[in-house]
Amino acid sequence: MVNSMTAFASVNGNAESLTWAWEIRSVNGRGLDIRTRIPDGFEGLESLILKHIGAECKRGTVTVGLKVKRSLTERAAQLNIDALTLALEAARFAEKAAGGKVAPLDVAGILALPGMFTFQNGDKDDLSLHIPQVQADLIEAIASFCDARAAEGVALKDILTDQIKEIERLCKSAAKVLGARREHVNETLKKNVARILNNTDAVDNARISQELALLAVKVDVTEELDRLGAHVAAAYELLNVDGPIGRKLDFLMQEFNREANTLCSKANYVELTSIGLDLKTVIDQTREQVQNVE
């Protein structure tokens, strides 16, 4: 099954005065890079994130973030004047040190700092009470994230399959013009040989035969088309492998590109050159899609 390295999932939850939101997103990456953005009080969930994401993903840069907000009431919390004073003094000092070249004070940001509120009437600032629910939502978010990767993988496989089919079609078109190309090349060789014979008193027939044989080898594209056909078969096979295939597909696309370049350089025939250029275009487009495959 093809999995995409690009995906996104989110899950929201709440309990009493607390609300939270999990977000998981991933982008392309050579290896697996898991990044976490977890607020104070929930650091213990990082090991769970690494365990589950590591088990599900093999490549890609995966960012897991948790945002937590508490709805404060007059009864539940009181502003910590001492902490606020210290924060404001620190902000003014930073502004002075920077010569006034700082952004205006963000009141909401300052009030969101740890320790700005003290809790009373038994409503303790104990986030550990909600960790089981937050953790359950994390597991749900990871499951949704994996489903998104799989769904995008299905679409990606369909795109790649269509592109490989187009490469296969162009290879068959190239093979069909080889007969006409051969006649064109032979006619060109005859004219060149005739011109040489007309302008040369002594002719070394053996040398001419040798040069013609070498030229025939240089312009022969049969091997390139055979290798392209083998690469097409390998690509179809890889798309049906259960597991990470991105690196192998990327290497295969490099081989596709190498053979297409050689085909174009040997073409010496307008129709074959045109097919070769179309082939290179499709290969480039396919390679761009392959970058998203795990």
N, C-alpha and C positions, 0 to 999 in steps of 0.2 A: 504494500500500500504506500502510495506517495503522500508524504506529509509536507506541508508548506512551513517555511521558517518564519513567515509573517502571519501574525494572528493577534486578536485582541479579545479580552473578556473582562466583564466587571460584574460584581455582586454587591448589593447594598444590604445593610442590616441595621437594626436598632433594638434597644432595650432600655426602658425607663428614660433617663435623660441623656443617654448615649446613642449616637448614630455613627456608623462607619461605612466605608466603601473600599472594596478591594478592586484593584485594576491590574491586569496582567497583559503585557504587550510584548511582542518579539519582532526582531528584524533579522536580516541576514547576518551571518557570522561564520568565520572559518571553523571555529570550534564552538564549544558551549560556554557561554559567559552569563552567569546568573547574578543579577543585581537586585538588591532589596532596598526599599525605602520604608522603614518601619519606625513609628513613633515610640517614644519612651513608654515603658510599661508593657510593650508587646514584643520585646526583643527575643523572647523565648520561642516565638513562632518562626524565626529565621531558619533554624535547623530543619523544621518541618517543610519549609519552602524548598530548601536545597535538596532534601530527600525526595520529595514528590516530583519536582521539576526535573531533577537529575535522572529520575527513573523514566520519565516520559519523553524527554528531549535529548537529542544527541548533538545537535548543532544549533547555532543561533544565539543572538544576544537577547536574553529574556529579562525584562524588568518587572518586578512585583512590588506594587506600592499599596500601602494602607493609609487611608485618611480617617481620622477620628475627630468627632466634634461632640462637645458636651453642652447640652442646653442648661444654662445656669438660671436659677431662681433666686430671689432675694432671701428666701428662707434657707436655701441650700448652700449658698456661698457668699463670702464677703471678700471684697477687694483687699489685697495685702498692700497697704500703703508703703511700707518699707521696701518691698520688692519693686513696686512701681517707681519709687523715688530713685532707687539704684539704677533701674533700667533707663530712666530718663537722663540721669547724670551721665551714664555710659554713652548714650546716644549723642548728647551734647558734646562730650569729649571727642567722640569720633568725628563729629561734624567740624569741630575746631581743628583737629589734627589734619583733616582733609582740606582745610582752607575753605570750608563752606560748600565744597563741590560734592555733595551727597544728596540723595533723594530725600524729600520731605519725610518727617516722622510718620510712620504708619501706626496709628493708634490701635487698630485691630490686630496688627502683628505683634505689638508690644503686649497687649492683653492676653494674647495666645501663648505667651512664654510660660514655661513651667514655673509654678510657685506664685503666680499672680493672684490666685484665689485660695482662700482657706475655707474648708468645708465644716459645717456645723450640723447640729441636730441629728447626729447619727448618719448623715449622708456623707460617708467618707470618700475620699478620692482614691478608691481602691478599684483599679481597673481589672484586677485579677478575677473579680466576680463575673466579668463578661467574657473572659478569654475563651471558655468552651464554645460560646455562640459565635464569636469572631473566628475561631478556628474552624468551626463547621462551615462557615461561609467561605473560608479560604479553600477548603476541600472542594466546595461547589464551584468556586471560581476556576480552580485548576482543571476540574472536569470540563467546564464550559470552554476553557482555553484549548484543551486538547481536542474537543469536538470541532472548534473553529479551525484548528490546524489541519484536521482531517478533511473538513469540508472544503477548505481552500486547496488542499492537496488533490481532491477529486477534480476540481475545476482545472487545476494546473496540469494534471495528467491528461485531461481532454485536450487542452491547448497544445501540449507537447506532442501528443499522438498525432494531431492534425498537422503539426509542423514537420514531424518525421515523415508522414505520408507525402507531404509536399516535396521533401528532399528526395524521397524514393521516386516520385513521379518525374522530377527533373533529371534524375540519374537515368531513368528509362528513356526520357526524351533525348538525352545526350547519346545514349547507345544507338538510337534510331538514326541519328544523323551521321554516324561514323562511315556508313557506306558512301554517301554523297561527299563527305569530307575526304575520304580516301581517293575518290576520283579527282577531286579538286587538287589535292596534294600531288597526285601522280602527274596531272596535267602541268602543274607548276614546275615539277621536277623535269619533265620532258622539255619544256621551253628553256629552262636554265641550262640543261645539258646541251641542247641544240645550239644555244648561243655560245657556250664554251667551245664546242666542236668547231663552229664556224670561225672562231677567232684564234684557234690553236692549230699549229702545223703538226706537232707531234702529240698524239693522244695516248695516255697510259690507261688502257681499258681496265686493268686490274685496280688501279688507284681509283678510277671513277666508280667502279662497282663497290669498292670498299667504303667510299664516302657516302654513296647512296644507301648502303646498308646501315651505316651509322646514323644517317639522317632519319631513316625509317624508324629506328629505335627511339630516337629523340622525340619524334612527334607522336609515337604510339601512346594512347591514353587508356588502353584496355586495363592495365593494372590499376590505374587510379579509379576507374569505374568499378572494378571488382572489389577494391578495398572500401569504396564508398558503400557498396551493397552490403559488405560484411558489417560495416559500422551501423547501417540501418537495422540490420537484424539484431545486432547487439543492443541498440537503443530500445527496440521493442521488448527485448528480453528484460532489460533493466527496469523498464516501467512497470513490470509485473512482479518485481522482487519485493518481498516483505521485509522492509528495513531501510535504513538510510542509504540513499543512492546518489545523493547530490555530488559528492566528490568524483565518483566514477563517471557520472554523466558529464561533468565539467571537463574531465580528461578526454572523454569521447568526443566532445564538441571541438576540442583542440585538434584532434585527429581529423575530424570532418573538415575543419578549416584548412588544414595542411594539404589535404588531397584536392580540395576545391581550388586552392591557389595554384597547385601544380597543373591542374586541368586547364585553368585559364592561361597559364604561361605557355602551355604546349598547343593550345587550341588551333591557332593558325587557320581559323575558319570562322566566318562571321556568326553563323548560327550557333556553333559550339561555344564561342566566346560569350554570346548573349545568355545561353543557358548557364554557363559557368558563373556569370555575374549574378544571375537570379539565385543560383545555388548559394553563393556567398551571402547574399542578403538574407535568405531564409535561415542559414546557419547562424548568422549574427543575432537574428531575432530569437532563435531557439536558445542560444547561449544566454541571452538576457533572462529568459524565463527560468533556465536551469539554475541561475543564481538564487532563486527562491526555494529550491528543493532541498530538503534536509538531507 
